[in-house]
Structures are given as structure tokens and as C-alpha cells.
Amino acid sequence: MPDNRLTSSREPARFADQEVIRGEGGETHQVAGGDVPVLTTQQGVPVADDQNSLKVGYRGPTALEDFHFREKIFHFDHERIPERVVHARGFGAHGYFETYEPLSDLTRADLFQRAGEKTPVFVRFSTVAGNKGSADLARDVRGFAVKFYTQEGNWDLVGNNIPVFFIQDAIKFPDLVHAAKQEPDRGFPQAQTAHDNFWDFISLSPEAVNMALWIMSDRTIPRSFRFMEGFGVHTFRLVNAEGKSTFVKFHWKPKLGMQSVVWNEALKINGADPDFHRRDLWNAIQAGDFPEWELGLQVFDQDFAEKFDFDVLDATKIIPEEILPIRRVGRLVLDRCVDNFFAETEQVAFCTQNIVPGIDFTNDPLLQGRNFSYLDTQLKRLGGPNFTYLPINAPKRPVHHFQQDGHMAMVNPKGRANYEPNSWGGAAGGPREAPDIGFRSFPAEEQGAKLRIRAESFADHYSQARQFYLSQTPVEQTHIADAFTFELSKVKTPAIRARMVSHLLNVDQGLAEKVATGLRLEEMPKPADAARPTRNLPPSPALSILLNGPESFKGRKVGVLVSDGVDIGLVKALKDAITAEGAMLEFVAPRVGGVKASDGTLIEGDEKIDGGPSVVYDAVAVLLSDEGAKLLSKQATARDFVTDAFAHAKFIAYNKEAMPLLEKACVAADMDGGFTELKGAPDAKDFVQSCRKLRFWEREPKVKQV
């Protein structure tokens, strides 16, 4: 019998100017009629539902027979050659993962069986939307992909620096990325979501509103790969030797704490150094300051999953750490740069379906689709099925199978046996199954009608978005409102701006009003029709960057602007204080050859003032002589060095001889608690101690009025 539920259960909803039809899971449907043509497959078959993949039951796995999904994602995967469709701009490094304690109670995965076990890894960080040649500091999600070369094969944990995603079903991934990428009729904007297509899609997809809050936060303009979190995004399974399954969410916590930049700073960094993140990671590893993260697990059982307020298979939701604490089980250390960027960083192939015994999937429909898509993408991008022979992709353990030939086959099975079962016996017969240690999927029971539908438990689109916003400090909330205002100001269609504000009204009235005021909307729209009313969830302090900052200034960098005749005693005192903190120091000079200090010592310049703007440093110091201050006061880039540091709320150290430059830069009259005058070693230590706060945020409202 036909499933009339797919049409009869749909209800209309209004998002400001747009009326849509909403499915059982709260997803948006737009229906053909009149002059609107019918959506079809490439074979011309009419499509009944373009929002949901075919599943076994409401919350079951995706069915392989879903030809519409497979055709759509297949075509999408092959749109770009040879560059990755998404995550094209990346940077990688080698290292190891060290297990803290055996986890045999949770999983049979070999890398978690022995305390102190070190597993080789390769990690690739990336932006998502931009092309290979785009700049590092785009406002964008960052990929955080880890390949573990375990003794039982490769495990790829392919995640992001944000724990949620835009969409709930992988069938919408091509639409999301098409909307985010350059608009097809004009080929721009590059590596930006600040355009009509993206916000048109988001404003018609309420499931994306939670992610929209995250991407408008400072999480998408991180100061460094070293200072950002990572997440597996989905709910996975851990399976122990007895076959017991436990649900798990994976987290990476940076040892150096979290840190981001401000938007104006990001724009200027892209101009000064579009390779800023790459250079930062390279320099840290080359200097022996190896970045570290801890792997954290949120583990829970079926009973918790059923009682939790949201569906654990919904990739647009999190489980707050205050509800389910994170158990830290090991550390990731990056200690070696690649030998060749193309051979390793470009050719590394991550696939979500690469798991090892003891780790398994759930029925998350986004994860199920990714498991199909990634392998297909790598086949196209790397030319054929033998990309696993490339050293960066090859397991560190012996490989035995009957697969042969294909494009660029480097190793074929020896002997006559290229099939099984066979009767040749012994080594001549080739490899055989290993029931005791081989991978077995968790035998989850699935039942229900095959439906192209979304579970009702996915339909709450605003509650966690509100929770995220209310979990931020006032400074971070201001940045979110400013980001929405900036992005939507680039949207040329007023109706799309208003439509997005209509969704924000369901998140927070104050946020919506700030954005509406910033856009100067003539009329506040009505709140978008919500599939489920917004709930007031308790704030989660773990979601704030500023509430989870570092305890020291370790790993950060101070730019010291110097001139001929600078007091060598102050220079040495500052350098000693910075080095003792575990931070880095660079000298910025009028000429890259450096300056001669008061005692005649040559201080080599790390950067010429034109190439070392304050935006590339976490804090700055201005140490000049009288003559140096007169010279640099006439230099526009020197004035910018001070002005930008002030505008970006950075801590600033100075000596009294530098005052003419500070006056010329128009900051002397507004000096605040973020300034430290250096007279001797104690002042240098006080300055570094102040820098542990990273920014003097009290200044920001004074320098930004609109």
C-alpha cells in the first residue's frame, strides 16, 4: 500500500516571507506546482522527498537501495577534480596517541588495551568551504581529522572543531555545500558564507540554526590549530570483547586552552599572512613546542539515550558536559612535520568508514551517508581503488587480501590464488577469515517499514541554539550578534535577512533585536513557525571559549617593536620573562637586519615593520629610544602596529621613550589596564602575567560603537 503519511502529516509553516511544508521531523519541504517544475533524478524519475534518506524505521540505518540518495551524493562527490570538494585547504603533521589507561571494559580496540601504548597518527586540519588557495583565517568550520595507524588497521576519526553540524541527513549535504560555495553564475565569494545563497538555504532549514550560532561565534576564527577543540560530531559505539555496546562521543581538548581572534583582526591577518595557521603549526613543531590534545569520551548507555532530552542520533545536537562529564583517556602529540606536502597532506585519504574492531557505527543518518560518500570521493580524487598503497594511507601492519589490479596497482597477490574459498592450502591458498579477532558489526536489531522520513525526535531546532547563546560571556554574545550582522549585511535580498532574523527570534529576543538594529530592518518579522517550541535549557559553561581559556601564556607569541638605541636591559628582562612563561618572542624592526641596542648589541629583526603587523601576535611591546620614537611616529605601519593592537584589545607593554608613537597612534589618551609601562624586570613579569588573560576585553566596547 502507498505510504500516504508522507503527504497527509505535513503541515505548513511560515518563515517570515516564505511558506513551506514541514515534515514529521520538523524538516523543510518545498513542493512542485504551477510553474514550479517537478524535481527528478538524472534518469527523469520524480522525487517524492528530497530531505530524507531511506531508512529502516524512523531511527534505523540508511538503506543501500536508496538510489536517489546514492545518485545525488555520487554526483556531488565527483564535482571537483582533483581538489577536494570540501576541506580543500588543509595542513597536516605526524605524531602519536598515548593511551592513559586500559579501556577493555568499554572496547576491544587494540590501541585502548595497554596504558602507555603509543599509536602513530597523522592529523590534518582544514577549512571547509574555501579552495586550496584560500586564506587560513576565513570564518569557517575547521576540519580535525585523525588517522590512527593501529595494530589492527587504520582508524579514521574524521571530525571538526565544532561538535554539531548544519544538517541531520546526508542527503542534504550537496545542497549545503552548493549554497556555501561560490555562487555558480559568478564564481564568488571565495571561502565565505556571507552571501545570499548560503543564508537563503540556512533560513529555509531550521535544523541548521544551532550550527549557525556556532559558526557565528569565535569558534570559526581560531587563533591557531593548537588552541582549538576537536569533535567526532556523531554518536558512535564502543564494543568490548563480550560484545557489550556503549555509546560514545569523541572530544579533543587542547592542552594549551582555547583561543580565537576577533573579526577585524582575522581580516587583516589574511592580508598580512594568508598561511597564518600553517606557519604557526609548522613553527611550533620545528621549535620543539609540540602541540598536544587530550582525547575525551562521553560514554552512555541505551537508558541514558532514551531519557536524554534530544535524540543522540541527531548530529545537530550535543550532550552538554555538565550532564555527561568527559573522561580523558589519552593524549595526542604532534611532533613531526611532513617531508613532502603533496605526498602526505594532499594525498592522505580519510574515510569515516575506516574503523577497527571495538568501534562501530550508529544509525545517525548523517554518519551513514558519510560512510558511503568518503570512499567514493577518494576513489575519484586519487584516481582509483589503490590509494591505500600510498605510504600516508597504508596501514602499519601487514595487509593480506585478494583484491587486485585497478589503476596504479603496486602490489598484487602472489601465486595463483586470487579468490576464496580455494583448496590450495597453506600459504599458497592465501589469507583466511579470523572469526575470533576479526571485525564484527554490533548485532543491533532493526525493524520497521522502509520510509523516506525523519524522526519526530529531530524536530527541536532552537532549544540548543538558545542554550549555546546563553552559555557565552557578554563579550562572546556581542561577537555573535556582530557576526550575524556582518554576514547578513552582505546578503542583497532583504527578505532573506528578515527571514533569518525570524529564526533568531526563536533563539533569543535580545540577539534578534541586535541583529535587526545592525541591519536597520524597517520592520521586525514575526518569529518563524517552530516545529517545537524553544525550551529554556540551563547554560553550559563548557561551551564558552573565554570561560575555558588557558592558565598561562604558554605557546603564545609577543611581537616587540624595537629601534636603534633601545635599552638593552629592558629587552633582556622582557625576553627572560616571556621565555620563562613558555611563550615566544619576535623582534619587529624598522629594517629586517635588526637594530643596535643601547650597549651596541645587534638585535636581529625577525620581521620588518611592514611584514610584522601586530595582528599576527598575541600581545605586543613597544620598546624604543627617543630617536627611534621620532622616526617611527612618522611611519604609518608603525602607527598601525599600535592602533590595531589597541583596537583588538591586546595587552601592550611600552617604555616611556615610546610615548610619542603612542600619542601619534591616538591611543595615549585612552590608556587603560591593558597597558604596562616597563621600567625593569618586575614590570616585564607583570606584563606577562597580564597576558595570561589573552585580551583586555574591557576595552572592546570603547573601540566599537556600531
Secondary structure, 3 states (H helix, E strand, C coil): CCCCHHHHCCEEEEECCEEEEECCCCCEECCCECCECCCECCCCCECCCCCCCEEECCCCCECCCCHHHHHHHHHHHCCCCCCCCCCCCEEEEEEEEEECCCCCCCCCCHHHCCCCCEEEEEEEEEECCCCCCCCCCCCCCEEEEEEEEECCEEEEEEEECCCCCCCCCHHHHHHHHHHHCCECCCCECCCCCCCHHHHHHHHCCHHHHHHHHHHCCHHHCECCHHHCCEECCCCEEEECCCCCEEEEEEEEEECCCCCECCHHHHHHHHHHCCCHHHHHHHHHHHCCCCCEEEEEEEEECHHHHHHCCCCCCCCCCCCCCCCCCCEEEEEEEEEEECCCHHHHHHCCCCCCCCCCCCEECCCCHHHHHHHHHHHHHHHHHCCCHHHHHCCCCCCCCCCCCCCCCCCCCCCCCCCCCCCCCCCCCHHHHCCCCCCCCCCCCCCCCCCCCEEECCCHHHCCCCHHHHHHHHCCCHHHHHHHHHHHHHHHHCCCCHHHHHHHHHHHCCCCHHHHHHHHHHHCCCCCCCCCCCCCCCCCCCCCHHHCCHHHCCCCCCCCEEEEEECCCCCHHHHHHHHHHHHHHCCEEEEEECCCCCEECCCCCEECCCEECCCCCHHHCCEEEEECCHHHHHHHCCCHHHHHHHHHHHHCCCCEEECHHHHHHHHHCCCHHHCCCCEEECCCHHHHHHHHHHHCCCCCHHHHHHHCCC
